[in-house]
Amino acid sequence: DYKGQKLAEQIFQGIILVSAVIGFIYGYITEQFRWTVYIVMAGFALSCLLTLPPWPMYRRNPLKWLPVQESGTEEKKPADRKPKRHAKS
């Protein structure tokens, strides 16, 4: 559902943003860029774990699909077909 997709996107972006800020601050304090990358990668992994599987919290508002309708494009029997008439030249 669309509301679940919006919620998943907001959670994903929020976790990435928070982990990037924390990673930057911690990396700046320790003067190690490696820790910044590790923290951002951990935030990415956490956000993927929370948003990629179809958790029930994302499926609270299912879409209502239209019922299947029979189409009128079925092939006609050979006896029902009219022969084509070509124009005389």
C-alpha positions as CSV (number, residue, x, y, z in Angstrom):
1,D,0.0,0.0,0.0
2,Y,1.1,3.6,-0.6
3,K,1.0,4.6,3.1
4,G,3.3,1.7,4.0
5,Q,5.7,2.6,1.2
6,K,5.8,6.2,2.5
7,L,6.4,4.9,6.1
8,A,9.2,2.7,4.9
9,E,10.8,5.5,2.9
10,Q,10.6,7.8,5.9
11,I,12.2,5.2,8.2
12,F,14.9,4.5,5.7
13,Q,15.8,8.1,5.2
14,G,15.7,8.9,9.0
15,I,18.0,6.0,9.9
16,I,20.5,6.9,7.2
17,L,20.4,10.6,8.2
18,V,20.9,9.9,11.9
19,S,23.6,7.3,11.3
20,A,25.4,9.7,9.0
21,V,25.3,12.5,11.6
22,I,26.5,10.2,14.4
23,G,29.2,8.7,12.2
24,F,30.5,12.1,11.2
25,I,30.6,13.4,14.8
26,Y,32.2,10.2,16.1
27,G,34.7,10.1,13.2
28,Y,35.6,13.7,13.7
29,I,36.2,13.3,17.5
30,T,38.3,10.2,17.0
31,E,39.9,11.5,13.8
32,Q,39.2,8.2,12.1
33,F,37.2,8.3,8.8
34,R,37.0,4.5,9.1
35,W,34.5,4.8,12.0
36,T,32.3,7.2,10.0
37,V,32.1,4.6,7.2
38,Y,31.4,1.8,9.7
39,I,28.6,3.7,11.4
40,V,27.0,4.7,8.2
41,M,27.2,1.1,6.9
42,A,25.6,-0.2,10.1
43,G,22.8,2.4,9.7
44,F,22.3,1.3,6.1
45,A,22.1,-2.4,7.2
46,L,19.7,-1.6,10.0
47,S,17.4,0.4,7.7
48,C,17.5,-2.4,5.1
49,L,16.5,-4.9,7.8
50,L,13.6,-2.7,8.9
51,T,12.3,-1.6,5.5
52,L,12.9,-4.3,2.9
53,P,10.9,-7.3,4.3
54,P,7.1,-6.9,4.0
55,W,6.5,-6.4,7.7
56,P,2.8,-6.2,8.8
57,M,3.2,-2.5,9.8
58,Y,3.6,-1.7,6.1
59,R,0.5,-3.7,5.0
60,R,-2.2,-2.0,7.1
61,N,-3.9,-0.3,4.1
62,P,-4.1,-2.8,1.3
63,L,-5.2,-1.7,-2.1
64,K,-8.6,-2.7,-3.4
65,W,-8.3,-4.3,-6.8
66,L,-11.0,-4.3,-9.4
67,P,-12.6,-7.7,-10.0
68,V,-11.5,-9.7,-13.1
69,Q,-13.8,-9.1,-16.1
70,E,-14.1,-11.3,-19.1
71,S,-12.8,-9.6,-22.2
72,G,-14.7,-9.7,-25.5
73,T,-11.6,-10.4,-27.5
74,E,-12.0,-14.1,-27.7
75,E,-11.4,-15.7,-31.0
76,K,-14.5,-16.4,-33.1
77,K,-15.2,-19.9,-34.6
78,P,-14.2,-20.3,-38.2
79,A,-17.9,-20.5,-39.2
80,D,-18.6,-17.1,-37.6
81,R,-15.9,-15.3,-39.6
82,K,-16.8,-13.5,-42.7
83,P,-14.5,-13.9,-45.7
84,K,-12.6,-10.8,-46.6
85,R,-13.5,-9.1,-49.9
86,H,-10.8,-7.5,-51.9
87,A,-11.4,-4.5,-54.0
88,K,-11.2,-5.0,-57.7
89,S,-8.4,-3.3,-59.4
